[in-house]
Amino acid sequence: MKVLLFAIGTAVMPILMVFGFGIYIAANQPAPPPLIMSGGAGMTLGLVSLAGFLACIVGLHRAYMARQRARLEAAED
């Protein structure tokens, strides 16, 4: 179950990250278009999504390594 959640997070977080950074960049243009959030909120969304993406990658790695460790211990017995 954890692996599925980490995999979904790894797939969704980059989308939110690009959206947040895109809002930030658009808000800093000389004539910004109408946006659904401010530039600061876009930057915050981008950074939080980046942190979440990295956490999902770490979680997937830890789950994979735990499975590998269990396989090696089972093979030794």
C-alpha positions in Angstrom: 0.0 0.0 0.0 2.8 2.4 0.9 4.5 1.7 -2.4 1.4 2.6 -4.3 1.0 5.9 -2.5 4.7 6.8 -3.1 4.3 5.9 -6.8 1.2 8.1 -7.1 2.9 10.9 -5.3 5.9 10.6 -7.6 3.7 10.8 -10.6 1.5 13.8 -9.4 4.1 16.0 -7.6 6.0 17.1 -10.7 2.7 18.3 -12.3 2.0 20.5 -9.3 5.6 21.7 -9.2 5.6 22.8 -12.8 2.2 24.5 -12.4 3.4 26.4 -9.3 6.7 27.5 -10.9 4.8 28.5 -14.0 2.4 30.7 -12.0 5.4 32.3 -10.3 7.1 33.0 -13.7 3.9 34.3 -15.2 3.3 36.7 -12.3 6.8 38.2 -12.7 6.2 39.2 -16.3 6.0 43.0 -17.2 2.3 42.6 -18.0 1.1 39.5 -16.1 -2.0 37.8 -17.3 -4.9 37.2 -14.9 -3.8 34.4 -12.6 -5.7 32.1 -10.2 -3.1 32.8 -7.4 -0.3 35.2 -6.6 3.4 34.6 -7.6 4.3 33.9 -4.0 1.7 31.3 -3.7 2.9 29.7 -6.9 6.5 29.6 -5.6 5.3 28.1 -2.3 3.3 25.4 -4.2 6.3 24.7 -6.4 8.7 24.3 -3.4 6.3 22.2 -1.4 5.7 20.0 -4.4 9.4 19.6 -4.9 9.9 18.6 -1.2 7.0 16.1 -1.6 8.5 14.7 -4.8 11.8 14.1 -3.1 10.1 12.5 -0.1 8.2 10.1 -2.5 11.5 9.2 -4.2 13.1 8.5 -0.8 10.1 6.4 0.3 10.2 4.3 -2.9 13.9 3.8 -2.5 13.4 2.7 1.2 10.6 0.3 0.2 12.7 -1.2 -2.6 15.7 -1.7 -0.4 13.6 -3.3 2.3 12.3 -5.8 -0.2 15.8 -6.5 -1.5 17.0 -7.0 2.1 14.2 -9.4 2.8 14.9 -11.4 -0.4 18.6 -11.7 0.5 17.8 -12.8 4.1 15.4 -15.4 2.8 17.9 -16.7 0.3 20.6 -17.1 3.0 18.4 -19.3 5.2 
